[in-house]
Amino acid sequence: PDLSGYEKYGLGNVKYNISRIHVTAVEFPSASISLIPGTGIKLVIGNASLTIDMNWNIRTWMFKDTGRSTVYISKVFVTAIFSTPLDNTGHTSISLTSCRTTSGDIDIKLNGKS
């Protein structure tokens, strides 16, 4: 979904809108799944990266600008634990018990008129 809003900086507000957000690339160079006896499943993703393209525009009392942006996020690490209990009918269900995510680097390239 699009993101819009405003932030107060110094003497005025900055209105922003981010639209047409598209994930254009995802890489999982290291991923593993293991069983945890009596608990469920552990998913570990290491050193992942993703690229996101989007349109943006900002407006202040002094100026306005629009453009495109590319965001590259790298060194992403995810550890998730899923429980796998049986439901009332005896079928296995799955639910997220815990999740920890960290990212190392974020590179943002803004292309605009100004």
N, C-alpha and C positions, 0 to 999 in steps of 0.2 A: 504493500500500500504506500501511497504518497505520504510524505511527512511535511507538516507546515506548522508555523508558530512564530513566536517572537521572543527575543531575549533583550534584556535591558543592559546596555553598555554605556557607561559614562553619562553623557547628556541626553541620550535618546534611545529609542528602540530600534532593533534590527529585525525586520520581518523576513522570514525565509520560507522557501518552498523547495522541496526535493521531490522530483517525480521521475517516472519511467525508470525505476530501480530494477536493474537486471543483473543477476549473477551470471557472469559470462565464462567463468572457469573455476573448477574446484579440483584440488589435487590431494590425495591421501597416500603419500609415499610409504607410510608405516601405519598399519592398522592390524589389530588382533582382537579376537573374541575368545573368551575362556569361560568355562563353567565354574561357578562357585557352589560347592556342595551345600545343600540346605538353604541356599539363598536365591540363586538365579544365574544371571549372565553378567559378565564384565566386558565392556567394550573400551578399548584404548586406541586412540588415534594420535599419532605423533607427527610433528613437523608438517602439518597440513597447511594449505594456503588457498585463498580464494580471491577472485577479481570481481569487482562490482562496478558497473557503469551506470551513470544517472545524469539527469538534467537538474540544474539548480537555478534559483534566482533569489536575489536579496534586494531589499529596499530599506533605505534609511532616509532621514530628512534631508541628507546632503546628496545622495546618489543612489542609483540602482544599477544592477548588473545581472546578466544571465549567462549561462554557459553549460558546458558538459564537464563531467568529472569522472575520473577513474580512481578507484580505491583498491589498493593491493594489500591484503592482510596476510602475513606469513608467520611462521613459527607458532602455529596454532596447535595446542595440545588439549585433548578432551579425554576425560575418564568418566564413564557412565556405568552405573550399576542398575540392572533391571531385575525386579523380583518376578518370579514365574509361579504364582500359586495356582491351585486348582479352583475353579469357580463352583457354584452350587450343582452344576450338571456334570462335574468331573472333567471339564475341558480346561486346558491350560490358558491362563490369561497372562498378560504382561503389563507391568507398570514401571515407570521410572522411579527408582528409590533415591538415587543421588546423582548429581552431575557436577563436574568441575571443569571449567574451561579457562585457559589462559592464552594470550596472544603476545607475541614478541615484538613485531614490527608492523607499522601501518604507514603506507606511502600513499599520499593523496596528491593527484595532479588535477589542477583546476584550469580549465580553458574558458575564458570569458572575453568580453569586449574590452574591459578595462585592463 
